[in-house]
């Protein structure tokens, strides 16, 4: 339970910060769904390049197109 609380605090802090990840790249495991997808989407939203891996090839292709 303590981990969830810390994670919530980190997410709130990150939500209010301004980041510029231009020129940076991230490799996100589990990027096809859940928290991994959220991390990948947010990193890309702040200008970063994202490489992700997941178990579902079809879902990965859908995410790549969007």
mmCIF file of the N, C-alpha and C atoms, coordinates in Angstrom:
data_MODEL
# 
_entry.id   MODEL 
# 
loop_
_atom_site.group_PDB 
_atom_site.id 
_atom_site.type_symbol 
_atom_site.label_atom_id 
_atom_site.label_alt_id 
_atom_site.label_comp_id 
_atom_site.label_asym_id 
_atom_site.label_entity_id 
_atom_site.label_seq_id 
_atom_site.pdbx_PDB_ins_code 
_atom_site.Cartn_x 
_atom_site.Cartn_y 
_atom_site.Cartn_z 
_atom_site.occupancy 
_atom_site.B_iso_or_equiv 
_atom_site.pdbx_formal_charge 
_atom_site.auth_seq_id 
_atom_site.auth_comp_id 
_atom_site.auth_asym_id 
_atom_site.auth_atom_id 
_atom_site.pdbx_PDB_model_num 
ATOM 1   N N  . UNK A 1 1  ? 0.819  -1.182 0.000   1.00 0.00 ? 1  UNK A N  1 
ATOM 2   C CA . UNK A 1 1  ? 0.000  0.000  0.000   1.00 0.00 ? 1  UNK A CA 1 
ATOM 3   C C  . UNK A 1 1  ? 0.867  1.252  0.000   1.00 0.00 ? 1  UNK A C  1 
ATOM 4   N N  . UNK A 1 2  ? 1.965  1.200  0.660   1.00 0.00 ? 2  UNK A N  1 
ATOM 5   C CA . UNK A 1 2  ? 2.859  2.348  0.721   1.00 0.00 ? 2  UNK A CA 1 
ATOM 6   C C  . UNK A 1 2  ? 3.404  2.698  -0.665  1.00 0.00 ? 2  UNK A C  1 
ATOM 7   N N  . UNK A 1 3  ? 3.676  1.701  -1.486  1.00 0.00 ? 3  UNK A N  1 
ATOM 8   C CA . UNK A 1 3  ? 4.187  1.936  -2.842  1.00 0.00 ? 3  UNK A CA 1 
ATOM 9   C C  . UNK A 1 3  ? 3.156  2.686  -3.667  1.00 0.00 ? 3  UNK A C  1 
ATOM 10  N N  . UNK A 1 4  ? 1.898  2.324  -3.546  1.00 0.00 ? 4  UNK A N  1 
ATOM 11  C CA . UNK A 1 4  ? 0.837  2.995  -4.288  1.00 0.00 ? 4  UNK A CA 1 
ATOM 12  C C  . UNK A 1 4  ? 0.776  4.468  -3.912  1.00 0.00 ? 4  UNK A C  1 
ATOM 13  N N  . UNK A 1 5  ? 0.895  4.782  -2.629  1.00 0.00 ? 5  UNK A N  1 
ATOM 14  C CA . UNK A 1 5  ? 0.850  6.174  -2.181  1.00 0.00 ? 5  UNK A CA 1 
ATOM 15  C C  . UNK A 1 5  ? 2.019  6.965  -2.750  1.00 0.00 ? 5  UNK A C  1 
ATOM 16  N N  . UNK A 1 6  ? 3.213  6.396  -2.716  1.00 0.00 ? 6  UNK A N  1 
ATOM 17  C CA . UNK A 1 6  ? 4.378  7.065  -3.265  1.00 0.00 ? 6  UNK A CA 1 
ATOM 18  C C  . UNK A 1 6  ? 4.201  7.263  -4.760  1.00 0.00 ? 6  UNK A C  1 
ATOM 19  N N  . UNK A 1 7  ? 3.707  6.263  -5.461  1.00 0.00 ? 7  UNK A N  1 
ATOM 20  C CA . UNK A 1 7  ? 3.476  6.368  -6.896  1.00 0.00 ? 7  UNK A CA 1 
ATOM 21  C C  . UNK A 1 7  ? 2.477  7.473  -7.191  1.00 0.00 ? 7  UNK A C  1 
ATOM 22  N N  . UNK A 1 8  ? 1.420  7.589  -6.413  1.00 0.00 ? 8  UNK A N  1 
ATOM 23  C CA . UNK A 1 8  ? 0.431  8.647  -6.613  1.00 0.00 ? 8  UNK A CA 1 
ATOM 24  C C  . UNK A 1 8  ? 1.070  10.020 -6.454  1.00 0.00 ? 8  UNK A C  1 
ATOM 25  N N  . UNK A 1 9  ? 1.916  10.187 -5.449  1.00 0.00 ? 9  UNK A N  1 
ATOM 26  C CA . UNK A 1 9  ? 2.586  11.471 -5.235  1.00 0.00 ? 9  UNK A CA 1 
ATOM 27  C C  . UNK A 1 9  ? 3.497  11.812 -6.397  1.00 0.00 ? 9  UNK A C  1 
ATOM 28  N N  . UNK A 1 10 ? 4.207  10.822 -6.907  1.00 0.00 ? 10 UNK A N  1 
ATOM 29  C CA . UNK A 1 10 ? 5.097  11.048 -8.043  1.00 0.00 ? 10 UNK A CA 1 
ATOM 30  C C  . UNK A 1 10 ? 4.291  11.432 -9.271  1.00 0.00 ? 10 UNK A C  1 
ATOM 31  N N  . UNK A 1 11 ? 3.186  10.751 -9.523  1.00 0.00 ? 11 UNK A N  1 
ATOM 32  C CA . UNK A 1 11 ? 2.356  11.060 -10.684 1.00 0.00 ? 11 UNK A CA 1 
ATOM 33  C C  . UNK A 1 11 ? 1.769  12.462 -10.602 1.00 0.00 ? 11 UNK A C  1 
ATOM 34  N N  . UNK A 1 12 ? 1.364  12.892 -9.420  1.00 0.00 ? 12 UNK A N  1 
ATOM 35  C CA . UNK A 1 12 ? 0.828  14.239 -9.254  1.00 0.00 ? 12 UNK A CA 1 
ATOM 36  C C  . UNK A 1 12 ? 1.924  15.267 -9.501  1.00 0.00 ? 12 UNK A C  1 
ATOM 37  N N  . UNK A 1 13 ? 3.112  15.022 -8.978  1.00 0.00 ? 13 UNK A N  1 
ATOM 38  C CA . UNK A 1 13 ? 4.229  15.951 -9.183  1.00 0.00 ? 13 UNK A CA 1 
ATOM 39  C C  . UNK A 1 13 ? 4.595  16.039 -10.658 1.00 0.00 ? 13 UNK A C  1 
ATOM 40  N N  . UNK A 1 14 ? 4.621  14.918 -11.339 1.00 0.00 ? 14 UNK A N  1 
ATOM 41  C CA . UNK A 1 14 ? 4.972  14.898 -12.757 1.00 0.00 ? 14 UNK A CA 1 
ATOM 42  C C  . UNK A 1 14 ? 3.890  15.575 -13.586 1.00 0.00 ? 14 UNK A C  1 
ATOM 43  N N  . UNK A 1 15 ? 2.643  15.428 -13.200 1.00 0.00 ? 15 UNK A N  1 
ATOM 44  C CA . UNK A 1 15 ? 1.544  16.012 -13.961 1.00 0.00 ? 15 UNK A CA 1 
ATOM 45  C C  . UNK A 1 15 ? 1.617  17.540 -13.987 1.00 0.00 ? 15 UNK A C  1 
ATOM 46  N N  . UNK A 1 16 ? 2.215  18.132 -12.963 1.00 0.00 ? 16 UNK A N  1 
ATOM 47  C CA . UNK A 1 16 ? 2.284  19.586 -12.878 1.00 0.00 ? 16 UNK A CA 1 
ATOM 48  C C  . UNK A 1 16 ? 3.628  20.142 -13.328 1.00 0.00 ? 16 UNK A C  1 
ATOM 49  N N  . UNK A 1 17 ? 4.537  19.301 -13.741 1.00 0.00 ? 17 UNK A N  1 
ATOM 50  C CA . UNK A 1 17 ? 5.858  19.756 -14.168 1.00 0.00 ? 17 UNK A CA 1 
ATOM 51  C C  . UNK A 1 17 ? 5.884  19.925 -15.684 1.00 0.00 ? 17 UNK A C  1 
ATOM 52  N N  . UNK A 1 18 ? 6.853  20.677 -16.149 1.00 0.00 ? 18 UNK A N  1 
ATOM 53  C CA . UNK A 1 18 ? 7.019  20.885 -17.582 1.00 0.00 ? 18 UNK A CA 1 
ATOM 54  C C  . UNK A 1 18 ? 8.345  20.253 -17.993 1.00 0.00 ? 18 UNK A C  1 
ATOM 55  N N  . UNK A 1 19 ? 8.296  19.319 -18.920 1.00 0.00 ? 19 UNK A N  1 
ATOM 56  C CA . UNK A 1 19 ? 9.487  18.607 -19.349 1.00 0.00 ? 19 UNK A CA 1 
ATOM 57  C C  . UNK A 1 19 ? 9.700  18.778 -20.839 1.00 0.00 ? 19 UNK A C  1 
ATOM 58  N N  . UNK A 1 20 ? 10.950 18.705 -21.265 1.00 0.00 ? 20 UNK A N  1 
ATOM 59  C CA . UNK A 1 20 ? 11.283 18.706 -22.683 1.00 0.00 ? 20 UNK A CA 1 
ATOM 60  C C  . UNK A 1 20 ? 12.243 17.551 -22.919 1.00 0.00 ? 20 UNK A C  1 
ATOM 61  N N  . UNK A 1 21 ? 11.745 16.491 -23.521 1.00 0.00 ? 21 UNK A N  1 
ATOM 62  C CA . UNK A 1 21 ? 12.554 15.310 -23.784 1.00 0.00 ? 21 UNK A CA 1 
ATOM 63  C C  . UNK A 1 21 ? 13.010 15.256 -25.238 1.00 0.00 ? 21 UNK A C  1 
ATOM 64  N N  . UNK A 1 22 ? 13.010 16.392 -25.928 1.00 0.00 ? 22 UNK A N  1 
ATOM 65  C CA . UNK A 1 22 ? 13.464 16.441 -27.326 1.00 0.00 ? 22 UNK A CA 1 
ATOM 66  C C  . UNK A 1 22 ? 14.878 15.892 -27.432 1.00 0.00 ? 22 UNK A C  1 
ATOM 67  N N  . UNK A 1 23 ? 15.080 14.994 -28.392 1.00 0.00 ? 23 UNK A N  1 
ATOM 68  C CA . UNK A 1 23 ? 16.392 14.392 -28.588 1.00 0.00 ? 23 UNK A CA 1 
ATOM 69  C C  . UNK A 1 23 ? 16.697 13.229 -27.660 1.00 0.00 ? 23 UNK A C  1 
ATOM 70  N N  . UNK A 1 24 ? 15.779 12.914 -26.760 1.00 0.00 ? 24 UNK A N  1 
ATOM 71  C CA . UNK A 1 24 ? 15.953 11.795 -25.827 1.00 0.00 ? 24 UNK A CA 1 
ATOM 72  C C  . UNK A 1 24 ? 15.102 10.618 -26.292 1.00 0.00 ? 24 UNK A C  1 
ATOM 73  N N  . UNK A 1 25 ? 15.534 9.414  -25.955 1.00 0.00 ? 25 UNK A N  1 
ATOM 74  C CA . UNK A 1 25 ? 14.794 8.200  -26.322 1.00 0.00 ? 25 UNK A CA 1 
ATOM 75  C C  . UNK A 1 25 ? 14.613 7.328  -25.101 1.00 0.00 ? 25 UNK A C  1 
ATOM 76  N N  . UNK A 1 26 ? 13.477 6.634  -25.060 1.00 0.00 ? 26 UNK A N  1 
ATOM 77  C CA . UNK A 1 26 ? 13.187 5.721  -23.964 1.00 0.00 ? 26 UNK A CA 1 
ATOM 78  C C  . UNK A 1 26 ? 12.816 4.358  -24.513 1.00 0.00 ? 26 UNK A C  1 
ATOM 79  N N  . UNK A 1 27 ? 13.242 3.327  -23.818 1.00 0.00 ? 27 UNK A N  1 
ATOM 80  C CA . UNK A 1 27 ? 12.819 1.963  -24.113 1.00 0.00 ? 27 UNK A CA 1 
ATOM 81  C C  . UNK A 1 27 ? 11.859 1.568  -22.999 1.00 0.00 ? 27 UNK A C  1 
ATOM 82  N N  . UNK A 1 28 ? 10.595 1.334  -23.365 1.00 0.00 ? 28 UNK A N  1 
ATOM 83  C CA . UNK A 1 28 ? 9.557  1.046  -22.376 1.00 0.00 ? 28 UNK A CA 1 
ATOM 84  C C  . UNK A 1 28 ? 9.111  -0.393 -22.534 1.00 0.00 ? 28 UNK A C  1 
ATOM 85  N N  . UNK A 1 29 ? 9.305  -1.199 -21.496 1.00 0.00 ? 29 UNK A N  1 
ATOM 86  C CA . UNK A 1 29 ? 8.793  -2.565 -21.535 1.00 0.00 ? 29 UNK A CA 1 
ATOM 87  C C  . UNK A 1 29 ? 7.343  -2.539 -21.067 1.00 0.00 ? 29 UNK A C  1 
ATOM 88  N N  . UNK A 1 30 ? 6.518  -3.345 -21.670 1.00 0.00 ? 30 UNK A N  1 
ATOM 89  C CA . UNK A 1 30 ? 5.095  -3.350 -21.342 1.00 0.00 ? 30 UNK A CA 1 
ATOM 90  C C  . UNK A 1 30 ? 4.392  -2.132 -21.905 1.00 0.00 ? 30 UNK A C  1 
ATOM 91  N N  . UNK A 1 31 ? 4.891  -1.598 -23.008 1.00 0.00 ? 31 UNK A N  1 
ATOM 92  C CA . UNK A 1 31 ? 4.337  -0.383 -23.582 1.00 0.00 ? 31 UNK A CA 1 
ATOM 93  C C  . UNK A 1 31 ? 3.033  -0.566 -24.329 1.00 0.00 ? 31 UNK A C  1 
ATOM 94  N N  . UNK A 1 32 ? 2.504  -1.761 -24.366 1.00 0.00 ? 32 UNK A N  1 
ATOM 95  C CA . UNK A 1 32 ? 1.271  -2.017 -25.093 1.00 0.00 ? 32 UNK A CA 1 
ATOM 96  C C  . UNK A 1 32 ? 0.015  -1.766 -24.299 1.00 0.00 ? 32 UNK A C  1 
ATOM 97  N N  . UNK A 1 33 ? 0.139  -1.610 -22.989 1.00 0.00 ? 33 UNK A N  1 
ATOM 98  C CA . UNK A 1 33 ? -1.053 -1.381 -22.166 1.00 0.00 ? 33 UNK A CA 1 
ATOM 99  C C  . UNK A 1 33 ? -0.643 -0.900 -20.780 1.00 0.00 ? 33 UNK A C  1 
ATOM 100 N N  . UNK A 1 34 ? -1.612 -0.458 -20.037 1.00 0.00 ? 34 UNK A N  1 
ATOM 101 C CA . UNK A 1 34 ? -1.418 -0.097 -18.644 1.00 0.00 ? 34 UNK A CA 1 
ATOM 102 C C  . UNK A 1 34 ? -0.423 1.027  -18.403 1.00 0.00 ? 34 UNK A C  1 
ATOM 103 N N  . UNK A 1 35 ? 0.354  0.883  -17.336 1.00 0.00 ? 35 UNK A N  1 
ATOM 104 C CA . UNK A 1 35 ? 1.311  1.911  -16.946 1.00 0.00 ? 35 UNK A CA 1 
ATOM 105 C C  . UNK A 1 35 ? 2.377  2.104  -18.009 1.00 0.00 ? 35 UNK A C  1 
ATOM 106 N N  . UNK A 1 36 ? 2.838  1.026  -18.621 1.00 0.00 ? 36 UNK A N  1 
ATOM 107 C CA . UNK A 1 36 ? 3.847  1.133  -19.674 1.00 0.00 ? 36 UNK A CA 1 
ATOM 108 C C  . UNK A 1 36 ? 3.368  1.981  -20.839 1.00 0.00 ? 36 UNK A C  1 
ATOM 109 N N  . UNK A 1 37 ? 2.119  1.795  -21.240 1.00 0.00 ? 37 UNK A N  1 
ATOM 110 C CA . UNK A 1 37 ? 1.542  2.591  -22.318 1.00 0.00 ? 37 UNK A CA 1 
ATOM 111 C C  . UNK A 1 37 ? 1.452  4.052  -21.893 1.00 0.00 ? 37 UNK A C  1 
ATOM 112 N N  . UNK A 1 38 ? 1.041  4.296  -20.678 1.00 0.00 ? 38 UNK A N  1 
ATOM 113 C CA . UNK A 1 38 ? 0.954  5.662  -20.169 1.00 0.00 ? 38 UNK A CA 1 
ATOM 114 C C  . UNK A 1 38 ? 2.308  6.356  -20.159 1.00 0.00 ? 38 UNK A C  1 
ATOM 115 N N  . UNK A 1 39 ? 3.334  5.640  -19.741 1.00 0.00 ? 39 UNK A N  1 
ATOM 116 C CA . UNK A 1 39 ? 4.685  6.195  -19.737 1.00 0.00 ? 39 UNK A CA 1 
ATOM 117 C C  . UNK A 1 39 ? 5.121  6.523  -21.160 1.00 0.00 ? 39 UNK A C  1 
ATOM 118 N N  . UNK A 1 40 ? 4.899  5.600  -22.085 1.00 0.00 ? 40 UNK A N  1 
ATOM 119 C CA . UNK A 1 40 ? 5.294  5.808  -23.475 1.00 0.00 ? 40 UNK A CA 1 
ATOM 120 C C  . UNK A 1 40 ? 4.562  6.998  -24.086 1.00 0.00 ? 40 UNK A C  1 
ATOM 121 N N  . UNK A 1 41 ? 3.259  7.098  -23.859 1.00 0.00 ? 41 UNK A N  1 
ATOM 122 C CA . UNK A 1 41 ? 2.474  8.201  -24.411 1.00 0.00 ? 41 UNK A CA 1 
ATOM 123 C C  . UNK A 1 41 ? 2.930  9.548  -23.851 1.00 0.00 ? 41 UNK A C  1 
ATOM 124 N N  . UNK A 1 42 ? 3.176  9.592  -22.551 1.00 0.00 ? 42 UNK A N  1 
ATOM 125 C CA . UNK A 1 42 ? 3.587  10.856 -21.937 1.00 0.00 ? 42 UNK A CA 1 
ATOM 126 C C  . UNK A 1 42 ? 4.991  11.256 -22.341 1.00 0.00 ? 42 UNK A C  1 
ATOM 127 N N  . UNK A 1 43 ? 5.886  10.307 -22.456 1.00 0.00 ? 43 UNK A N  1 
ATOM 128 C CA . UNK A 1 43 ? 7.242  10.620 -22.900 1.00 0.00 ? 43 UNK A CA 1 
ATOM 129 C C  . UNK A 1 43 ? 7.204  11.191 -24.307 1.00 0.00 ? 43 UNK A C  1 
ATOM 130 N N  . UNK A 1 44 ? 6.402  10.593 -25.173 1.00 0.00 ? 44 UNK A N  1 
ATOM 131 C CA . UNK A 1 44 ? 6.264  11.082 -26.545 1.00 0.00 ? 44 UNK A CA 1 
ATOM 132 C C  . UNK A 1 44 ? 5.589  12.450 -26.577 1.00 0.00 ? 44 UNK A C  1 
ATOM 133 N N  . UNK A 1 45 ? 4.623  12.665 -25.697 1.00 0.00 ? 45 UNK A N  1 
ATOM 134 C CA . UNK A 1 45 ? 3.922  13.948 -25.649 1.00 0.00 ? 45 UNK A CA 1 
ATOM 135 C C  . UNK A 1 45 ? 4.866  15.094 -25.292 1.00 0.00 ? 45 UNK A C  1 
ATOM 136 N N  . UNK A 1 46 ? 5.919  14.794 -24.551 1.00 0.00 ? 46 UNK A N  1 
ATOM 137 C CA . UNK A 1 46 ? 6.903  15.804 -24.173 1.00 0.00 ? 46 UNK A CA 1 
ATOM 138 C C  . UNK A 1 46 ? 8.094  15.825 -25.123 1.00 0.00 ? 46 UNK A C  1 
ATOM 139 N N  . UNK A 1 47 ? 7.911  15.278 -26.328 1.00 0.00 ? 47 UNK A N  1 
ATOM 140 C CA . UNK A 1 47 ? 8.914  15.411 -27.375 1.00 0.00 ? 47 UNK A CA 1 
ATOM 141 C C  . UNK A 1 47 ? 9.925  14.296 -27.501 1.00 0.00 ? 47 UNK A C  1 
ATOM 142 N N  . UNK A 1 48 ? 9.857  13.287 -26.652 1.00 0.00 ? 48 UNK A N  1 
ATOM 143 C CA . UNK A 1 48 ? 10.827 12.196 -26.693 1.00 0.00 ? 48 UNK A CA 1 
ATOM 144 C C  . UNK A 1 48 ? 10.462 11.126 -27.695 1.00 0.00 ? 48 UNK A C  1 
ATOM 145 N N  . UNK A 1 49 ? 11.462 10.390 -28.126 1.00 0.00 ? 49 UNK A N  1 
ATOM 146 C CA . UNK A 1 49 ? 11.243 9.236  -28.981 1.00 0.00 ? 49 UNK A CA 1 
ATOM 147 C C  . UNK A 1 49 ? 11.047 8.006  -28.118 1.00 0.00 ? 49 UNK A C  1 
ATOM 148 N N  . UNK A 1 50 ? 10.199 7.101  -28.544 1.00 0.00 ? 50 UNK A N  1 
ATOM 149 C CA . UNK A 1 50 ? 9.876  5.934  -27.717 1.00 0.00 ? 50 UNK A CA 1 
ATOM 150 C C  . UNK A 1 50 ? 10.024 4.645  -28.510 1.00 0.00 ? 50 UNK A C  1 
ATOM 151 N N  . UNK A 1 51 ? 10.731 3.710  -27.931 1.00 0.00 ? 51 UNK A N  1 
ATOM 152 C CA . UNK A 1 51 ? 10.759 2.322  -28.390 1.00 0.00 ? 51 UNK A CA 1 
ATOM 153 C C  . UNK A 1 51 ? 10.041 1.537  -27.305 1.00 0.00 ? 51 UNK A C  1 
ATOM 154 N N  . UNK A 1 52 ? 9.098  0.696  -27.698 1.00 0.00 ? 52 UNK A N  1 
ATOM 155 C CA . UNK A 1 52 ? 8.408  -0.077 -26.674 1.00 0.00 ? 52 UNK A CA 1 
ATOM 156 C C  . UNK A 1 52 ? 8.296  -1.530 -27.090 1.00 0.00 ? 52 UNK A C  1 
ATOM 157 N N  . UNK A 1 53 ? 8.197  -2.377 -26.095 1.00 0.00 ? 53 UNK A N  1 
ATOM 158 C CA . UNK A 1 53 ? 7.996  -3.807 -26.314 1.00 0.00 ? 53 UNK A CA 1 
ATOM 159 C C  . UNK A 1 53 ? 6.768  -4.236 -25.522 1.00 0.00 ? 53 UNK A C  1 
ATOM 160 N N  . UNK A 1 54 ? 6.075  -5.209 -26.076 1.00 0.00 ? 54 UNK A N  1 
ATOM 161 C CA . UNK A 1 54 ? 4.905  -5.759 -25.414 1.00 0.00 ? 54 UNK A CA 1 
ATOM 162 C C  . UNK A 1 54 ? 4.641  -7.151 -25.950 1.00 0.00 ? 54 UNK A C  1 
ATOM 163 N N  . UNK A 1 55 ? 3.628  -7.793 -25.427 1.00 0.00 ? 55 UNK A N  1 
ATOM 164 C CA . UNK A 1 55 ? 3.333  -9.167 -25.815 1.00 0.00 ? 55 UNK A CA 1 
ATOM 165 C C  . UNK A 1 55 ? 2.407  -9.271 -27.010 1.00 0.00 ? 55 UNK A C  1 
ATOM 166 N N  . UNK A 1 56 ? 1.614  -8.244 -27.274 1.00 0.00 ? 56 UNK A N  1 
ATOM 167 C CA . UNK A 1 56 ? 0.587  -8.309 -28.314 1.00 0.00 ? 56 UNK A CA 1 
ATOM 168 C C  . UNK A 1 56 ? 1.043  -7.523 -29.546 1.00 0.00 ? 56 UNK A C  1 
ATOM 169 N N  . UNK A 1 57 ? 1.414  -8.228 -30.601 1.00 0.00 ? 57 UNK A N  1 
ATOM 170 C CA . UNK A 1 57 ? 1.927  -7.606 -31.821 1.00 0.00 ? 57 UNK A CA 1 
ATOM 171 C C  . UNK A 1 57 ? 0.863  -6.724 -32.471 1.00 0.00 ? 57 UNK A C  1 
ATOM 172 N N  . UNK A 1 58 ? -0.379 -7.188 -32.518 1.00 0.00 ? 58 UNK A N  1 
ATOM 173 C CA . UNK A 1 58 ? -1.455 -6.423 -33.129 1.00 0.00 ? 58 UNK A CA 1 
ATOM 174 C C  . UNK A 1 58 ? -1.667 -5.105 -32.388 1.00 0.00 ? 58 UNK A C  1 
ATOM 175 N N  . UNK A 1 59 ? -1.704 -5.165 -31.089 1.00 0.00 ? 59 UNK A N  1 
ATOM 176 C CA . UNK A 1 59 ? -1.876 -3.955 -30.276 1.00 0.00 ? 59 UNK A CA 1 
ATOM 177 C C  . UNK A 1 59 ? -0.690 -3.014 -30.477 1.00 0.00 ? 59 UNK A C  1 
ATOM 178 N N  . UNK A 1 60 ? 0.501  -3.548 -30.573 1.00 0.00 ? 60 UNK A N  1 
ATOM 179 C CA . UNK A 1 60 ? 1.688  -2.735 -30.810 1.00 0.00 ? 60 UNK A CA 1 
ATOM 180 C C  . UNK A 1 60 ? 1.604  -1.981 -32.129 1.00 0.00 ? 60 UNK A C  1 
ATOM 181 N N  . UNK A 1 61 ? 1.115  -2.638 -33.158 1.00 0.00 ? 61 UNK A N  1 
ATOM 182 C CA . UNK A 1 61 ? 0.953  -1.993 -34.450 1.00 0.00 ? 61 UNK A CA 1 
ATOM 183 C C  . UNK A 1 61 ? -0.087 -0.879 -34.393 1.00 0.00 ? 61 UNK A C  1 
ATOM 184 N N  . UNK A 1 62 ? -1.163 -1.105 -33.648 1.00 0.00 ? 62 UNK A N  1 
ATOM 185 C CA . UNK A 1 62 ? -2.199 -0.078 -33.484 1.00 0.00 ? 62 UNK A CA 1 
ATOM 186 C C  . UNK A 1 62 ? -1.643 1.152  -32.774 1.00 0.00 ? 62 UNK A C  1 
ATOM 187 N N  . UNK A 1 63 ? -0.848 0.937  -31.747 1.00 0.00 ? 63 UNK A N  1 
ATOM 188 C CA . UNK A 1 63 ? -0.266 2.038  -30.996 1.00 0.00 ? 63 UNK A CA 1 
ATOM 189 C C  . UNK A 1 63 ? 0.733  2.795  -31.854 1.00 0.00 ? 63 UNK A C  1 
ATOM 190 N N  . UNK A 1 64 ? 1.511  2.069  -32.622 1.00 0.00 ? 64 UNK A N  1 
ATOM 191 C CA . UNK A 1 64 ? 2.508  2.696  -33.480 1.00 0.00 ? 64 UNK A CA 1 
ATOM 192 C C  . UNK A 1 64 ? 1.859  3.622  -34.512 1.00 0.00 ? 64 UNK A C  1 
ATOM 193 N N  . UNK A 1 65 ? 0.697  3.234  -35.024 1.00 0.00 ? 65 UNK A N  1 
ATOM 194 C CA . UNK A 1 65 ? -0.004 4.037  -36.031 1.00 0.00 ? 65 UNK A CA 1 
ATOM 195 C C  . UNK A 1 65 ? -0.635 5.284  -35.432 1.00 0.00 ? 65 UNK A C  1 
ATOM 196 N N  . UNK A 1 66 ? -0.968 5.253  -34.150 1.00 0.00 ? 66 UNK A N  1 
ATOM 197 C CA . UNK A 1 66 ? -1.640 6.408  -33.537 1.00 0.00 ? 66 UNK A CA 1 
ATOM 198 C C  . UNK A 1 66 ? -0.677 7.472  -33.073 1.00 0.00 ? 66 UNK A C  1 
# 
